[in-house]
Amino acid sequence: MPTRTIFFHITAFQQACFYVLALISTGIALFPILRHAQIWLRAGLSFSLKRNFQHLLSLGSEVFAHRHVLRRRYAGTAHLLLFYGMLVLFIGTCIVAIEHYGAFFFGPHWLYRGWFYLTCKTTLDIFGLALVIGLLLTLLRRHLFRSEVLGHTPWDTGFLLLLLVATLTGFLLEGAGLAADPSRHAYSAYSPIGRWFALLFPHLSPTGYVLIWWVHAPLVLATIAALPYGRRLHLFTAPLSILLQPNWPMGVLEQETMEKVEQTGRIGIGTLADLNGNYLLSLDACMECGRCTEVCPAYAVGKPLDPKQIVLSLRQQMGAPALSGTTTDVIDDESLWACTNCHACVRECPAAIRHVDLIDGIRRYRVGEGRLSGSAGTMLRQLASQKNPWGLPPSQRMEWAKGLEVPLAEPGQKTDTLLWVGCAGAFEPRAQATMRALVSLLNAAEVRFAVLGPQEQCTGDPARRIGEEFLFQQLASENIAVLNSIGASRILTACPHCFHTLKNEYSQFGGNYEVLHHTQFLQQLVQSGRLKLERAAQTSITYHDPCFLARVNGETKAPRVLLQTLTDRPLKEPEHHADRTLCCGAGGGRMWMEEAGTQRPSTRRVKELLLTDAQTIAVSCPFCKVMLGDSLATSEQNAAHLADISELLLASLAKTDPSTPSQTTRQGH
């Protein structure tokens, strides 16, 4: 029966020596894992059984399917080969150990025999070869065409070479075993790689086999000992980081409480002691691949923000005797305030690190310490005094609606759809045009709606993103009180930032509402036949996805369905679209911060949109409309027409005059 002897020709004394070395290598490997685990546990690891069942799906797609890793085809393929090569060889080693120790109870060759043995041999050979290929691809990448953002040290090369030699000597040992054990000759075909190494030993003695075994075994033990050091710790921490990621959706920031501030004397993240164990674990999960930095819009236009370096700068302090003695001042102000909160880094990270949560937490601390000034500070003061970041009086909130039929919501009066205008829609001229078009569409579809008018205040999104958490909470509480008094069954908004805040963050304060982005609602109206559109067959359109709509909230379909109803041509997609869109640069409070003309993310985005040669650039966010419009105006190729989707729909309404709102009586939707 096909099988092989474990510890073939290895004496009891040699086995004892091996076990001593194995215990030493295991101890060396466990040291960094236990040391870091102690830090995480001391800071407090939160575990939600209900939520973590959902995270198991993420664990499967990210760890075993390599969903994010494979977005970079070459690097992802190499990593996939490394991962499964090491995993299957580890499983094979476990099977051999079970066979060996089980023999004390069930006798020799109780498991590792017959078809199971032959299947294992073939599988291990194939995945061993995959590991070798993956190692060679990785070495080539690191030494011939390494990205500037990919972390690399000589120790990385050393470990890869160590693992490569250990794997190759494993094939060498397999070949030696085939050559030295005549009972295995009949089954050599089931060792498709090892059989070729057996040709190197036509007359190998048992002593020769033992010598090769003592070459291979120490190399394997050295590999085990070195495995959890440096960036390779992510093999153990990245799956845990994915499984224990925060229990709230991406884009939602953790709520600060006054009780916590009173206890600690500060708000936000001033030291690593302000982070719980889950976030500290995620810092250790960073593999330094640099993908977060590669997709960062601020980094791409020359700003100092480097998301990977932020994580590494914080992680480097985890070895301090006490986390309370660390500081987040290792991250400079210029880098910190360059972030647009676009979440491209978070979406791209294979280890589920929440870079934006860390950045915004540190912003909270510095704002609380009075370390924010300039135009952002001015905006916060205007927001606190006038309840909008433009600093205009609430009495002007309805000036955008002059000449339109826009009813005001009243407490106790049933309103099916509450139109949330937003501060941009109320005060910014280009956004006002969007709101006027949207109102005309709602009237044309006979939708019963109302607006809050002067009762509406900023959702507080700019305050929360910049770091003024309690101003956000004040605005949220006041808005929730008004919304609850109105009792609208749904809220409609044309601003993705308002959409996200109302939908996902007001629930932290008891405000639970059905919230729709205007593209979602308009799609429903078109599909139900309440809005009839005429196609402009010769029109070519490209669409810019807003970060907080596409990437943060996953809505990419509704805008495209609407735009496709306007033209017989396929949409001209830019290189970066859907959840991999390029940020316009307005998020994270950057809309109100001064910016050098050469460092505007919107300029980079406009260039990419113009490369599609589309006649029309469609947007669905007032901030994007402003930022892209400014860059388009200064572009040498500014022939494209920029418009919100609602404006394009209004221009295509069948048999209507877009300048005249419908005067028909609106019935319930």
Secondary structure, DSSP 8 states (H G I E B T S, - for coil): --B--TTTT--HHHHHHHHHHHHHHHHHHHHHHHHHHHHHHHH-----HHHHHHHHHHHIIIIIS-TTGGGSHHHHHHHHHHHHHHHHHHHHHHHHHHHHHHHHHH-TTSSSBHHHHHHHHHHHHHHHHHHHHHHHHHHHHHHHS--TTS---HHHHHHHHHHHHHHHHHHHHHHHHHHH-GGGGGGGGG-TTHHHHHTT-TT--HHHHHHHHHHHHHHHHHHHHHTTSGGGGHHHHHHHHHHT--SS-TT------HHHHHHHSS-S-SSGGGS-HHHHHHHHT-----HHHHT-HHHHTT-S--HHHHHHHHHGGGGSS-GGG--GGGS-HHHHTT-----HHHHH-TT---HHHHHHHHHHHHHHTT---HHHHHHHHHHHHHSSTT---GGGTTGGGTTS---B--TTS--SEEEE-HHHHHH-HHHHHHHHHHHHHHHHTTB-EEE-GGG----SHHHHHHT-HHHHHHHHHHHHHHHHHHT-SEEEES-HHHHHIIIIIGGGGT----EEEHHHHHHHHHHTTSS-B---TT--EEE---IIIIITT---HHHHHHHHTT-SS-----SS-GGG----S-TTTGGGS---GGG-HHHHHHHHHHTTT-SEEEE--HHHHHHHHHHHHH-S---SEEEEHHHHHHHTBTT--TTS---S--B--
